[in-house]
Amino acid sequence: MILTTTNSIEGCTIKEYKGIVTGETIIGANFIKDLKASITDFFGGRSTSYEKVLIKAKNTALKELEERAIKMGANAIIGIDIDYEALGAGGSMLMVSLSGTAVII
């Protein structure tokens, strides 16, 4: 499965458009990560605990996107858009949503 944010794949001809495909995940950050992040925010630097949660959420949504495209009979997804949103009380939940076009190349 080829996944790309571009609208075409160099050297490949799109034979069939299967349709829009999406993948999404919502993941919570726990108290310990919040505490570590607040300390990092105070002293400066990167919040690796939140970065790990963000990467996990993105990878989960990408896997879901790919699985849905496979069920549609696609072998590539073009034009992938990734959106991040904080949800819940105080932004304690993170939503990652992806969309793209499932195609056969």
C-alpha positions as CSV (number, residue, x, y, z in Angstrom):
1,M,0.0,0.0,0.0
2,I,1.4,3.4,-1.0
3,L,0.4,6.2,1.2
4,T,1.1,9.8,0.1
5,T,0.0,13.4,0.8
6,T,0.4,14.2,-2.9
7,N,-2.4,13.9,-5.5
8,S,-0.4,11.6,-7.7
9,I,2.4,9.1,-7.5
10,E,5.3,9.7,-9.8
11,G,5.7,7.1,-12.5
12,C,2.2,5.6,-11.8
13,T,-1.1,5.9,-13.5
14,I,-4.2,5.9,-11.5
15,K,-6.4,3.2,-13.0
16,E,-9.4,3.6,-10.7
17,Y,-10.6,5.9,-8.0
18,K,-12.3,3.9,-5.2
19,G,-13.5,6.8,-3.1
20,I,-12.7,8.8,0.0
21,V,-11.3,6.9,2.9
22,T,-10.9,8.0,6.5
23,G,-9.1,7.0,9.7
24,E,-9.5,8.5,13.1
25,T,-8.5,7.9,16.7
26,I,-9.1,9.6,20.0
27,I,-6.5,9.0,22.7
28,G,-6.3,10.3,26.3
29,A,-3.3,11.7,28.1
30,N,-3.1,10.6,31.7
31,F,-2.3,12.5,34.8
32,I,1.5,11.6,34.9
33,K,1.9,12.8,31.3
34,D,0.1,16.0,32.1
35,L,2.3,16.6,35.2
36,K,5.5,15.9,33.2
37,A,4.3,18.3,30.4
38,S,3.5,21.0,32.8
39,I,7.0,20.8,34.3
40,T,8.5,20.8,30.8
41,D,6.3,23.8,29.9
42,F,7.6,25.7,33.0
43,F,11.3,25.0,32.4
44,G,11.2,24.7,28.6
45,G,12.1,21.9,26.3
46,R,10.3,19.2,24.5
47,S,7.5,17.1,26.0
48,T,8.5,13.6,24.9
49,S,5.6,12.0,26.8
50,Y,3.1,13.9,24.7
51,E,5.1,13.4,21.5
52,K,4.9,9.6,22.1
53,V,1.1,9.8,22.5
54,L,0.8,12.0,19.4
55,I,2.9,9.5,17.3
56,K,0.9,6.5,18.6
57,A,-2.4,8.3,17.7
58,K,-1.2,9.2,14.2
59,N,0.0,5.6,13.6
60,T,-3.2,4.1,14.8
61,A,-5.3,6.4,12.5
62,L,-2.9,5.6,9.6
63,K,-3.4,1.9,10.1
64,E,-7.2,2.3,10.2
65,L,-7.0,4.4,7.0
66,E,-5.0,1.7,5.3
67,E,-7.3,-1.1,6.5
68,R,-10.4,0.7,5.2
69,A,-8.7,1.3,1.8
70,I,-7.8,-2.4,1.5
71,K,-11.4,-3.3,2.1
72,M,-12.3,-1.0,-0.7
73,G,-9.9,-2.9,-3.0
74,A,-7.4,-0.1,-3.2
75,N,-3.6,-0.4,-3.4
76,A,-2.7,3.2,-2.7
77,I,-4.1,6.3,-0.9
78,I,-3.4,9.7,-2.4
79,G,-4.0,13.2,-1.1
80,I,-3.8,12.2,2.6
81,D,-4.6,15.1,5.0
82,I,-3.8,14.8,8.7
83,D,-5.7,16.9,11.3
84,Y,-5.0,17.1,15.0
85,E,-7.5,18.4,17.6
86,A,-7.6,18.6,21.4
87,L,-10.9,17.5,22.9
88,G,-12.4,17.1,26.4
89,A,-12.1,19.1,29.5
90,G,-8.9,21.1,29.4
91,G,-7.9,19.4,26.1
92,S,-7.1,16.1,27.8
93,M,-8.0,14.0,24.8
94,L,-6.3,14.1,21.4
95,M,-8.1,13.4,18.2
96,V,-6.2,12.5,15.0
97,S,-8.2,12.3,11.8
98,L,-7.0,11.4,8.4
99,S,-8.6,11.5,5.0
100,G,-7.5,10.6,1.5
101,T,-8.6,9.1,-1.8
102,A,-8.3,5.3,-2.2
103,V,-7.1,4.4,-5.6
104,I,-5.8,1.5,-7.7
105,I,-2.5,2.2,-9.5
